[in-house]
Amino acid sequence: MTIDRAAADKLLTTTRSVRKRLDLTRSVEPELIQECIEIAMQAPTGTNAQNWSFVVITDQAKRTAIANFYRQGTEMMASSGYPPPLPEGDPREHVMPKVMESAGYLGEIMDQVPVFVLACVKGRVENVPMVLAQASTYGSILPAAWSFMLAARARGLGTAWTTIHLFFETQIGELLGIPADWTQTVLFPVAYYTGDDFKPAHRLDAAGMIHWDSWDEHR
């Protein structure tokens, strides 16, 4: 089968973190979420472990509780000074206020988002001393999580990669009955998005990020 490269490139370059354009008035069909997860589970996984699980949260009381934890986590981040300020002249400097404002907005409306999807992986990385094992563990779930975002985008669903809930991983684990030996990773608020004019983002020049054969060897 020949891949439509133009369509694939458009999907890959326009899958944005959607916060302000989540349609809070429209429900999301459970079968659509399941379809996206089934596609996500085709992603590569370390040593073919397939040690992933996805918790789909539609219950309003649970979404409200998680949204409250998210808001508390946002406040904790703000008081900690994270993210650190960018150096003067950094090309990302002018977009950071917009990014932070968008993240704040998500916290305000998060309990109104119809579906949350929480990706989990078996094991506790803080108990693993080897970088190899830690990388392999996250490498077993993050490709699947990104595939979920792509599958959702292709179906008119918007998502945002959020991790602020992890300030309260223990409490959320208890709320959802997640076993203690599973690591929560990314939390996706999922809803249909409004409009269809997503474009490639402004990124730093790739030439400075690519090192050929040795560090700081650029072409």
Protein Blocks (a to p, Z undefined) as FASTA:
>chain_A
ZZdfklmmmmmmmmccdfklccfkbccdfklmmmmmmmmmmpccehhlopacddddfbfk
lmmmmmmmmmmmmmmmmmnopacdddehiaklmmmmmmmmmmmmmmmmmmmpmbdcdddd
edjfklpmbfklmmmmmmmmmmmmmmmmmmmmmnopacdddfklmmmmmmmmmmnopafk
bccfbdcdddddedjibccdddddfklmpcghiahiaZZ
